[in-house]
Amino acid sequence: MEEMLQGVANFGFPIIVSAYLLIRMENKMENLQKAIVDLSRTIERINQK
């Protein structure tokens, strides 16, 4: 039982931190994707004139 608690203590925290960072990164990646799409559309409009 003690070994199991030690395993959770050793691996649980890094897993939680990693999951938290991935969730935050996902939102930022979506915003970046939207910005790239908007930039592409703007460049297309400028080139069509």
Sine and cosine of phi, psi and omega as CSV:
sin_phi,cos_phi,sin_psi,cos_psi,sin_omega,cos_omega
0.00,0.00,-0.66,0.75,-0.01,-1.00
-0.91,0.42,-0.60,0.80,0.03,-1.00
-0.91,0.41,-0.59,0.80,0.02,-1.00
-0.91,0.41,-0.69,0.72,0.03,-1.00
-0.90,0.45,-0.62,0.79,0.04,-1.00
-0.91,0.42,-0.64,0.77,0.04,-1.00
-0.90,0.45,-0.67,0.74,0.05,-1.00
-0.90,0.44,-0.66,0.75,0.02,-1.00
-0.90,0.43,-0.63,0.78,-0.04,-1.00
-0.97,0.26,-0.62,0.78,-0.10,-0.99
-0.96,-0.28,-0.36,0.93,-0.04,-1.00
-0.92,0.40,-0.73,0.69,-0.02,-1.00
-0.88,0.47,-0.76,0.65,0.02,-1.00
-0.88,0.47,-0.57,0.82,0.03,-1.00
-0.92,0.40,-0.69,0.72,0.01,-1.00
-0.90,0.44,-0.70,0.71,0.02,-1.00
-0.89,0.45,-0.68,0.73,0.01,-1.00
-0.89,0.46,-0.70,0.71,0.01,-1.00
-0.89,0.46,-0.68,0.74,0.02,-1.00
-0.87,0.49,-0.72,0.70,-0.01,-1.00
-0.92,0.40,-0.61,0.79,0.04,-1.00
-0.90,0.43,-0.64,0.77,0.02,-1.00
-0.90,0.43,-0.69,0.73,0.03,-1.00
-0.91,0.42,-0.66,0.75,-0.02,-1.00
-0.91,0.42,-0.58,0.82,-0.02,-1.00
-0.87,0.50,-0.70,0.71,0.01,-1.00
-0.89,0.46,-0.69,0.72,0.00,-1.00
-0.92,0.39,-0.59,0.81,0.03,-1.00
-0.92,0.39,-0.62,0.78,0.05,-1.00
-0.90,0.45,-0.68,0.74,0.03,-1.00
-0.90,0.44,-0.64,0.77,0.04,-1.00
-0.90,0.43,-0.67,0.75,0.03,-1.00
-0.88,0.48,-0.69,0.73,0.03,-1.00
-0.89,0.47,-0.66,0.75,0.01,-1.00
-0.90,0.44,-0.63,0.77,0.02,-1.00
-0.91,0.40,-0.67,0.74,0.04,-1.00
-0.89,0.46,-0.71,0.71,0.03,-1.00
-0.87,0.48,-0.67,0.74,0.02,-1.00
-0.89,0.45,-0.67,0.74,0.03,-1.00
-0.88,0.47,-0.68,0.73,0.01,-1.00
-0.90,0.43,-0.65,0.76,0.02,-1.00
-0.90,0.44,-0.68,0.73,0.03,-1.00
-0.90,0.44,-0.64,0.77,0.04,-1.00
-0.89,0.47,-0.68,0.74,0.01,-1.00
-0.90,0.44,-0.65,0.76,0.01,-1.00
-0.91,0.41,-0.66,0.76,-0.03,-1.00
-0.94,0.33,-0.41,0.91,-0.02,-1.00
-0.98,0.20,-0.32,0.95,-0.05,-1.00
-0.98,0.21,0.00,0.00,0.00,0.00
